Amino acid sequence: MTRRLFASLLFLLTFAAALPAADSAKAENVVVVTLDGFRWQDFFEGADETLVDDKLGGAKDGPGLKKRYWRDTTAARREALMPFFWGTIAKQGQIFGNSTRKSLATSTNGLKFSYPGYSELFCGVADPRINSNGKRENPNLSVFEYLNKRPGFQGKVEVVGTWDVFDSIFRTQTSGVPVHVGWKPIKAEKLTDREKTLNEAMEMLPRYWPDNAYDVFTFGAAHSAIERRKPRVLYIALGETDEWAHGRRYDLYLDAAHKADKFLAEFWADLQRDPQYKDKTALLITTDHGRGKTRVDWTDHGKGVTGAEFIWMAAMGVGVPAAGEREGVLTTQNQIAATVASLVGEDFLTASPEAAKPLAFAVTTATTGVKMPEIIGHRGASFDAPENTVAAMKLAWEQNADASELDTYLTKDGKAVVIHDATTKRVAGVDLKVADHTLAELHALDVGKWKGEKFTGEKLPTLEEMLATVAPGKKVYVEVKCGPEIVPELDRLLKASGLKPEQTPVIAFNANVIAAVKKARPDVPAYWLASLKPAKGKQPPTAEELIEKAKSVNADGLDLSGEESLDATFAKKVKDAGLKLYVWTVNDAAVAKRLAPYVEGITTDRPAWLRNQLK
C-alpha cells in the first residue's frame, strides 16, 4: 500500500468517525403521536393573549386561563403550556416548523383537513382522491400496513385513537393492523382496575362528539397496548385539540394540549422503565393540519383558510441526535411515513416509491455553519413565473424564498397595484399609464400570457392581494416606484394585512419616499435603494456618501447593486454605521458566493437555484 493511499484511507476513516452516529442508529420500537389540528403558533409561542377572553377565544374563565398559561416571554409561555415538549424533547431531540427560525413544515395536499392530512402523513403522498372525511377505505398503502408485513413486526403494529374514521384511513379490514378508535371500550378476558374504570366512565359520560371520543380513553388504550401486547410500532391519535378549537373554546383547546403533553411525559417515563422499550425507542409527534392565523379564523381549517397548511414536527429517542429547534430546514408532511419506517431500520420507499423521503435528523457542520443570507425573490420567482403576479409570489414561497420583493404604483383612483414599469405595455401588451387609469381598468389586463400559455389569465394584482400570500415567518419587500403620495395608502394596507412590521420592509430609490415612510411608520424597516454602477462621466457613489444620505432620511439600511466595488471593506463601513446591507439583483452564483458573507440578504430571480448554489 502506498503512503498516499494509506493517508487517504486514514482521512476517510477519521472523517466518518467524526460524523454523528445517532442518526444512523436503529430503534427497535417507534411511538407516533398526533395532536389533531394543534396550531404551530400555539406550539411555538404558547398562549395567544388576544384569545384568552370570552369573546374571541370563548374562554369561560379568562383570568384562570391566563394564570395557567400566560407568561411574559414566548419561551416561558410555551413551556407553561407544554413542559415536556420544551423541557425534555427540545433538549434531547429535534423540533421542526418554527417559521421564526426559517424552518417551515407544511402539508402538501392543499385541502388542509383531517383525512387528507392523515393519509399524507402515513402514506407519504398527497392523493387527490382523498377529498373528504367520509368513511371510505383508503386506496393507499400506509407505513403501518407496510411494517405489519415486515419480518419481526408482524402482529406488532397497533393504532389507538379518538376518531372513528381511522378504521377507513388504515383500511382495517384488509391491512391486518388492529385499530382501536372512537367510543370502543377496552376488551380483554380480565380487565385491570384502570381499564374497568375507563370503560365505566365511557358508558356514563355524554358523547359530546359522536365520532370522536375524549383523549383520556385513548390515553388508556395506549397504556393497555403497551402493558398487554408490547407492540413495536404504536400510533396514538389524539383529537380534542381540534374539536375544542372548532367549538371556539380556546381554554379547553389549550387544556387539551397541556393534558396531551402530561400524558406524553408519563407515557415516555413508563417506556423507560420497561426493558423492551428503555433506550430502544424513538418518539415522533406531529399534527394533521394547522388552523387559521387570525383571531377570527383560528377555529377553522380547510382549503380556503390561509395558513392552515403550516404544521410542526418533533422527534426524540434512538436515531434522533439532540439538536433542539432546527433552523433553515424545510420539511413536509409527506415525509413522516418514510421517517417512521427508517427509525426502525426499514425502507418504506421500496414498497411505495412515490412517497417522500424521510426527515434528515443528522446535524453536521454543513447545516450549522455560517448563516446563509436571506434569499429574496425578485418580483417573486420571476425566472419561472410572470413577474409581480400572485403566481410568481406563491412560487417564491414554494421555492423556499425567505422573502419576496415586489413593485407598486398608485392608480388614478388611489389604489396600490403591483407592477414594475410606469406603463403596462411590456407585461400586458397594452400601453396604459398606471397613474392615468383606475384599478378596474388595470385589473382587467392579462399580465401572465407573455411568460407562457400556462399563465394566461394572471391579472395585474393589487398590493393587498400580494400581501395576503405572505406565509408565516416570511417577508415581502415593498418597492415604491412612485412618490411619497402613496404612503397613506401603503400605511393603511400594511396595517390591514395583519403582518408584523418586520415582515413588510419598504424599499425605494426615491429617498423622499424613505423619509416619508419612516415619518409615518417608524416601526417599519425602510432601505434606500442605490446603484453602484458607474454613470456616464461620473464615478459610482462611495460608501461614505451613501451612508450619509441614508442617515439623512432615517433609513435602516442600504440595498445596493452587486458590483465589484461592494467588497468586505465597503460592507464593514456600512455595518459600522449601524445600517443593514442588502444586494440586488444577483443571478450569478460566483457573485452571490462573493457577497454572501457581507450582506443580510440577496435578491434574485431564482430563489431555489440560488439557495442550492450557496449551500
C-alpha positions in Angstrom: 0.0 0.0 0.0 1.4 3.4 -0.9 1.9 6.1 1.6 -0.6 8.4 -0.2 -3.3 5.7 -0.4 -2.8 4.9 3.3 -3.1 8.6 4.2 -6.3 8.9 2.1 -7.9 5.9 3.8 -6.9 7.2 7.2 -8.6 10.6 6.4 -11.8 8.9 5.3 -12.0 6.7 8.4 -11.3 9.7 10.7 -13.9 11.8 8.8 -16.5 9.0 9.1 -15.9 8.7 12.8 -16.4 12.4 13.3 -19.9 12.3 11.8 -22.9 12.0 14.2 -23.6 8.3 14.7 -27.0 8.8 16.3 -28.7 9.5 13.0 -27.9 6.0 11.6 -28.8 4.2 14.9 -31.8 1.9 14.6 -34.6 1.9 17.1 -36.3 -1.4 18.0 -39.6 0.4 18.6 -41.3 3.6 17.5 -44.2 5.5 19.0 -46.0 8.0 16.8 -48.4 10.6 18.3 -50.6 13.3 16.6 -52.4 16.2 18.2 -55.2 16.9 15.7 -55.3 20.5 14.4 -52.9 21.9 17.0 -51.6 25.2 15.6 -47.9 25.9 15.2 -48.5 29.4 16.6 -49.6 27.9 20.0 -47.0 25.2 19.9 -44.0 27.5 19.3 -45.3 30.7 21.0 -47.6 29.5 23.8 -51.0 31.0 24.7 -52.2 33.9 22.5 -53.2 36.8 24.8 -55.8 38.0 22.3 -57.7 34.7 22.6 -57.7 34.4 26.3 -61.1 36.0 26.7 -64.8 35.2 26.4 -65.3 37.0 23.1 -62.6 35.9 20.6 -61.5 32.7 22.4 -64.7 31.7 24.1 -62.9 31.2 27.4 -65.3 30.8 30.4 -62.6 31.7 32.9 -60.2 34.2 31.3 -58.3 35.1 34.5 -57.9 31.4 35.3 -56.7 30.6 31.8 -54.1 33.4 31.9 -52.9 32.2 35.3 -52.4 28.7 33.9 -50.7 29.6 30.6 -49.8 33.3 30.2 -46.2 34.3 30.9 -44.3 37.4 29.8 -41.9 35.7 27.3 -42.5 33.3 24.5 -40.1 30.7 26.0 -41.9 30.8 29.3 -45.4 30.7 27.7 -44.8 27.7 25.6 -43.1 25.8 28.5 -46.0 26.6 30.8 -48.3 25.1 28.1 -46.2 22.1 27.1 -43.4 21.5 29.7 -42.5 18.0 28.4 -42.0 19.3 24.8 -39.9 22.3 25.8 -38.2 20.9 28.9 -37.3 17.5 27.5 -37.9 17.0 23.8 -36.4 20.3 22.8 -33.3 19.5 24.7 -32.9 15.8 23.9 -34.4 15.7 20.4 -35.4 17.9 17.5 -38.3 20.1 16.6 -39.2 21.4 13.1 -41.6 24.0 11.9 -40.8 27.3 13.7 -41.1 29.9 10.9 -39.2 32.5 13.0 -36.2 30.2 12.6 -36.8 29.8 8.9 -37.9 26.2 9.5 -41.2 25.7 7.7 -43.2 22.5 8.0 -46.1 22.2 5.6 -48.7 19.8 4.3 -48.8 19.4 0.5 -52.4 18.1 -0.1 -53.9 21.6 -0.4 -57.1 20.6 1.4 -55.9 21.2 5.0 -58.3 18.9 6.8 -58.1 15.6 8.6 -58.5 12.6 6.3 -56.2 14.1 3.6 -53.7 15.1 6.3 -53.5 11.7 8.0 -53.3 9.9 4.6 -50.5 12.2 3.6 -48.7 11.7 6.9 -48.8 7.9 6.9 -48.9 7.0 3.2 -46.3 9.5 2.2 -48.3 11.0 -0.7 -51.0 13.7 -1.2 -53.7 11.8 -3.0 -56.4 14.0 -4.7 -58.8 11.1 -4.4 -58.8 11.6 -0.6 -61.0 14.7 -0.6 -63.5 14.2 2.2 -63.6 13.0 5.8 -66.1 10.3 4.8 -65.6 6.7 5.9 -64.2 5.4 2.7 -61.4 2.9 2.5 -58.0 4.5 1.7 -56.6 3.2 -1.6 -53.0 3.9 -0.4 -50.6 1.7 1.5 -49.8 3.1 4.9 -46.5 2.7 6.7 -48.3 0.8 9.4 -49.6 -1.8 7.0 -46.2 -2.0 5.4 -44.4 -2.6 8.7 -47.0 -5.1 9.8 -46.0 -7.3 7.0 -42.2 -7.0 7.6 -40.3 -9.7 9.4 -40.1 -9.0 13.1 -43.1 -6.6 13.0 -46.0 -8.9 12.1 -48.7 -8.6 14.8 -46.6 -5.9 16.5 -48.2 -2.8 15.0 -51.2 -1.1 16.6 -53.3 2.1 16.2 -55.3 3.7 19.0 -57.1 7.0 18.5 -60.1 9.2 19.3 -61.6 9.5 15.7 -63.6 6.6 14.3 -62.6 7.3 10.7 -59.1 5.7 11.4 -60.6 2.3 10.6 -61.0 3.6 7.0 -57.8 5.5 6.8 -55.8 2.4 7.7 -58.2 0.0 5.9 -58.5 -2.3 8.9 -60.5 -4.9 7.1 -57.6 -5.7 4.7 -54.4 -4.4 6.3 -54.4 -6.6 9.3 -53.5 -3.6 11.5 -55.6 -3.6 14.7 -57.2 -0.2 15.2 -58.9 0.7 18.5 -60.7 4.1 18.0 -63.7 6.2 18.9 -66.1 5.1 21.6 -64.9 1.5 21.7 -64.4 0.1 25.2 -61.3 -1.9 26.1 -61.9 -5.6 25.7 -59.9 -8.4 27.4 -60.6 -11.6 29.3 -59.5 -10.0 32.6 -59.6 -6.2 32.7 -57.4 -4.2 35.1 -58.9 -1.8 37.6 -57.9 1.1 35.4 -59.4 -0.5 32.3 -62.7 -1.1 34.2 -62.8 2.5 35.4 -62.2 3.8 31.9 -64.9 1.6 30.4 -67.4 2.6 33.1 -66.6 6.3 32.5 -67.1 5.9 28.8 -70.5 4.4 29.4 -71.5 7.2 31.8 -70.1 10.3 30.1 -72.1 12.2 27.4 -70.8 11.6 23.9 -70.2 15.2 23.1 -68.8 14.3 19.7 -70.5 11.1 18.2 -67.4 10.2 16.1 -64.7 11.4 18.4 -64.0 10.1 22.0 -62.3 12.1 24.7 -58.5 11.8 24.7 -58.4 10.2 28.1 -59.8 7.0 26.6 -57.1 7.0 24.0 -54.5 7.5 26.8 -55.9 4.4 28.5 -55.9 2.3 25.3 -52.3 3.2 24.7 -51.3 2.1 28.2 -53.2 -1.1 27.7 -51.5 -1.8 24.4 -48.0 -1.4 25.9 -48.8 -3.4 29.0 -50.7 -6.3 27.3 -49.2 -6.7 23.8 -45.9 -4.8 23.7 -46.2 -3.5 20.1 -43.0 -2.4 18.3 -44.9 0.2 16.5 -47.7 2.2 18.2 -49.6 5.1 16.8 -51.6 7.3 19.3 -54.0 9.7 17.6 -55.4 12.5 19.9 -58.3 14.6 18.8 -59.6 17.0 21.5 -57.5 20.0 20.4 -59.3 20.1 17.0 -62.7 19.6 18.5 -62.5 22.3 21.1 -61.0 24.7 18.6 -64.0 24.2 16.2 -66.2 24.9 19.2 -64.3 28.2 19.8 -63.2 27.1 23.3 -59.6 28.4 23.4 -59.5 27.5 27.1 -60.4 23.8 26.5 -58.2 23.7 23.4 -55.1 24.7 25.4 -56.1 22.4 28.3 -56.3 19.5 25.8 -52.8 20.3 24.6 -51.5 20.6 28.1 -53.0 17.2 29.1 -51.6 15.6 26.0 -48.2 16.9 27.0 -48.6 15.5 30.5 -49.7 12.1 29.1 -46.6 12.0 26.8 -44.3 12.8 29.8 -45.8 10.0 31.8 -46.0 7.6 28.9 -42.4 8.2 28.0 -41.3 7.7 31.6 -43.2 4.4 31.6 -41.4 3.2 28.4 -38.1 4.0 30.0 -39.0 1.7 32.9 -39.8 -1.2 30.6 -36.8 -3.3 29.4 -38.4 -3.8 26.0 -38.5 0.0 25.4 -35.9 1.6 27.5 -33.2 3.2 25.3 -34.6 1.2 22.3 -37.5 3.5 21.3 -38.0 6.6 19.1 -40.8 9.0 19.6 -42.3 11.0 16.7 -45.0 13.7 17.2 -46.8 16.0 14.8 -50.3 17.2 13.6 -52.5 16.5 10.6 -53.1 20.2 9.7 -52.8 23.7 11.0 -55.5 26.4 11.6 -56.3 30.0 10.6 -53.8 32.5 11.8 -56.1 35.4 12.8 -58.3 36.0 15.8 -61.3 35.4 13.6 -60.4 32.2 11.7 -58.2 30.4 14.3 -61.1 28.0 14.8 -61.1 26.9 11.2 -59.0 25.0 8.6 -59.6 23.8 5.1 -58.7 24.7 1.5 -59.8 28.3 1.8 -58.1 29.0 5.2 -54.8 30.8 4.7 -52.1 29.4 7.0 -53.7 26.1 7.8 -51.1 24.3 5.7 -48.4 25.1 8.3 -47.7 22.3 10.8 -45.0 21.2 13.2 -43.0 18.1 14.0 -41.0 16.8 16.9 -38.8 13.7 17.5 -36.7 12.2 20.3 -35.0 8.9 21.2 -32.9 6.4 19.3 -31.9 7.7 15.9 -32.5 11.3 16.7 -29.5 13.3 17.9 -30.1 16.2 20.2 -30.3 19.4 18.1 -33.2 21.3 19.5 -35.2 23.6 17.2 -33.9 23.1 13.7 -33.1 26.3 11.7 -33.3 26.8 8.0 -34.9 23.4 7.3 -37.9 22.9 5.0 -40.0 19.8 5.9 -43.2 18.4 4.5 -46.0 16.3 6.0 -45.5 13.5 3.4 -42.0 12.8 4.9 -43.5 11.3 8.1 -44.4 7.9 6.6 -40.8 7.1 5.5 -39.4 8.5 8.7 -41.5 6.1 10.8 -40.1 3.2 8.9 -36.5 4.5 8.8 -36.4 5.0 12.5 -36.8 1.2 12.9 -34.4 0.4 10.1 -37.0 -0.2 7.3 -37.3 1.5 3.9 -40.9 2.4 3.1 -39.8 3.7 -0.4 -39.2 0.1 -1.6 -42.9 -0.6 -1.2 -44.1 2.9 -2.1 -41.6 4.7 -4.4 -43.8 7.8 -4.8 -43.6 8.5 -1.1 -41.4 11.4 0.1 -38.0 10.7 1.6 -37.6 10.6 5.4 -36.6 13.5 7.6 -32.9 14.1 7.9 -32.0 14.1 11.6 -28.2 14.3 11.1 -26.7 17.6 12.1 -23.3 18.4 10.6 -21.2 21.5 10.2 -22.7 21.8 6.8 -26.1 22.6 8.4 -24.9 24.5 11.4 -22.1 26.7 9.9 -22.1 30.2 8.6 -25.6 31.6 8.4 -27.0 31.9 4.9 -28.1 35.4 3.8 -31.8 36.0 3.3 -32.9 34.7 -0.1 -35.3 37.3 -1.6 -37.3 36.5 -4.7 -37.1 39.4 -7.3 -40.7 40.3 -8.2 -41.5 36.8 -6.9 -39.9 33.8 -8.6 -39.7 35.8 -11.8 -37.4 33.5 -13.7 -40.1 30.8 -13.7 -43.3 32.8 -13.5 -44.5 36.2 -14.7 -43.0 38.9 -12.6 -45.1 40.7 -9.9 -48.0 38.3 -10.1 -49.7 36.2 -7.5 -48.3 33.1 -9.4 -44.8 34.4 -9.0 -45.2 35.2 -5.4 -46.7 31.8 -4.5 -43.9 30.1 -6.5 -41.3 32.1 -4.5 -42.7 30.6 -1.3 -42.8 27.1 -2.8 -39.1 27.6 -3.7 -38.4 28.3 -0.1 -37.5 32.0 -0.5 -37.2 33.8 2.8 -38.8 36.8 1.3 -40.1 38.3 -1.9 -39.8 41.7 -3.5 -42.5 43.5 -5.4 -43.0 46.9 -7.1 -46.0 49.1 -6.5 -47.6 52.2 -8.1 -50.7 54.3 -7.2 -53.6 54.2 -9.7 -55.7 57.1 -10.8 -58.3 56.2 -8.1 -55.7 55.9 -5.4 -55.2 52.1 -5.2 -51.8 50.4 -4.9 -51.2 47.9 -7.7 -48.2 45.7 -8.2 -46.2 46.4 -11.4 -42.6 47.4 -12.1 -43.0 49.8 -15.1 -44.9 53.0 -15.3 -47.0 51.6 -18.1 -48.5 48.2 -18.8 -47.0 47.7 -22.3 -44.2 45.3 -21.5 -46.3 42.8 -19.4 -49.8 43.2 -20.9 -49.2 44.2 -24.5 -51.5 47.2 -24.0 -49.9 50.6 -23.4 -51.6 52.1 -20.4 -50.0 54.5 -17.9 -50.7 53.2 -14.5 -51.2 56.6 -12.9 -53.8 57.6 -15.5 -56.1 54.6 -15.2 -58.4 53.1 -12.5 -57.9 49.8 -10.6 -60.8 48.3 -12.5 -59.3 49.1 -15.9 -55.8 47.8 -14.9 -57.1 44.7 -13.0 -58.8 43.5 -16.2 -55.5 43.1 -18.0 -53.8 39.8 -18.6 -50.2 40.1 -17.3 -49.3 36.5 -17.5 -49.6 35.3 -21.0 -46.4 36.9 -22.2 -44.5 34.4 -20.0 -46.2 31.4 -21.4 -49.7 30.0 -22.2 -50.0 28.3 -18.8 -50.0 31.7 -17.1 -52.8 33.1 -19.3 -55.3 34.9 -17.2 -53.0 36.2 -14.5 -54.3 39.6 -13.5 -52.4 42.7 -12.6 -52.6 42.3 -8.8 -53.3 44.8 -6.0 -50.8 45.2 -3.2 -53.5 43.9 -0.9 -53.7 40.6 -2.8 -50.0 40.1 -2.8 -49.7 40.8 1.0 -52.3 38.1 1.6 -50.0 35.4 0.1 -47.2 36.0 2.7 -46.6 32.9 4.7 -45.8 32.9 8.4 -42.2 33.9 9.1 -41.7 35.2 5.5 -41.2 38.8 4.4 -42.3 41.0 1.5 -40.1 43.9 0.4 -42.4 46.6 -1.0 -40.6 48.7 -3.5 -42.3 52.0 -4.1 -42.0 53.1 -7.7 -43.9 56.4 -7.5 -43.5 59.2 -4.9 -44.4 59.9 -1.3 -48.1 60.3 -2.2 -48.5 56.5 -1.9 -47.5 56.5 1.8 -51.0 57.0 3.4 -52.5 54.1 1.3 -49.4 52.0 1.9 -49.7 52.5 5.6 -53.4 51.5 5.6 -52.7 48.3 3.6 -49.8 47.2 5.8 -51.8 47.7 8.9 -54.8 45.8 7.5 -52.7 42.9 6.3 -52.1 41.6 9.8 -48.4 41.1 9.1 -45.8 42.3 11.6 -43.9 45.5 10.7 -40.7 43.5 10.3 -42.4 41.3 7.7 -43.1 44.3 5.4 -39.9 46.3 4.8 -40.2 49.2 2.3 -37.5 50.0 -0.3 -37.2 52.8 -2.8 -34.7 54.6 -5.0 -36.5 57.9 -4.1 -35.0 59.0 -0.8 -38.1 61.2 -0.1 -40.2 58.1 -0.1 -38.0 56.5 2.6 -38.2 59.7 4.7 -42.0 59.7 4.4 -42.3 56.1 5.3 -40.1 56.4 8.4 -42.1 59.5 9.5 -45.5 57.7 9.1 -44.3 54.3 10.3 -41.1 54.4 12.4 -41.6 50.7 13.2 -41.5 49.6 9.5 -37.9 48.9 8.2 -37.0 51.0 5.2 -34.0 50.6 3.0 -32.7 53.1 0.4 -32.0 51.6 -3.0 -29.0 52.7 -4.9 -26.8 51.6 -7.8 -23.0 51.2 -7.7 -22.8 51.1 -11.5 -20.7 54.0 -12.8 -22.9 56.5 -14.7 -21.7 58.3 -17.8 -19.0 60.7 -16.8 -19.5 60.0 -13.1 -17.9 57.8 -10.5 -20.1 55.5 -8.5 -21.1 56.8 -5.1 -18.8 56.0 -2.2 -19.8 54.1 0.9 -19.5 57.4 2.9 -21.8 59.2 0.5 -24.4 56.5 0.6 -24.2 56.2 4.4 -24.7 60.0 4.8 -27.7 60.1 2.5 -29.3 57.0 4.1 -29.0 58.5 7.6 -30.4 61.8 6.4 -33.7 60.1 5.6 -33.7 57.8 8.7 -33.2 54.7 6.5 -32.5 51.4 8.3 -30.1 50.3 5.7 -28.9 50.2 2.1 -30.0 47.9 -0.8 -27.3 48.1 -3.5 -26.4 46.6 -6.8 -23.8 43.8 -6.6 -20.8 45.5 -8.2 -17.2 44.6 -7.6 -16.8 47.8 -5.5 -19.1 46.2 -2.9 -16.4 44.3 -1.0 -15.6 43.5 2.6 -14.2 47.0 3.3 -17.3 48.7 1.8 -19.6 46.4 3.8 -17.8 47.0 7.0 -18.2 50.7 6.7 -22.0 50.3 6.2 -22.4 48.0 9.2 -20.1 50.1 11.4 -22.5 53.0 10.6 -25.4 50.9 12.1 -27.0 50.2 8.8 -28.1 46.9 7.3 -26.8 45.9 3.9 -28.8 44.1 1.1 -27.9 43.5 -2.5 -29.9 43.3 -5.8 -30.4 41.5 -8.3 -28.0 38.6 -8.3 -28.4 35.7 -10.8 -24.7 34.7 -10.9 -23.6 32.1 -8.5 -20.0 33.4 -8.2 -21.2 36.9 -7.4 -23.6 35.6 -4.8 -20.9 33.5 -3.1 -18.6 36.5 -3.0 -21.3 38.7 -1.5 -22.9 36.2 0.9 -20.6 36.8 3.9 -21.1 40.6 3.8 -24.8 41.1 3.3 -28.1 40.5 5.1 -30.0 39.4 2.0 -29.6 38.8 -1.7 -32.4 39.5 -4.2 -32.6 37.0 -7.1 -34.9 35.9 -9.9 -34.2 32.3 -8.9 -34.6 31.7 -5.2 -34.4 27.9 -5.1 -31.5 27.8 -7.5 -29.5 30.4 -5.6 -30.1 28.7 -2.2 -28.7 25.4 -3.7 -25.7 27.3 -5.1 -24.9 28.8 -1.7 -25.2 25.6 0.3 
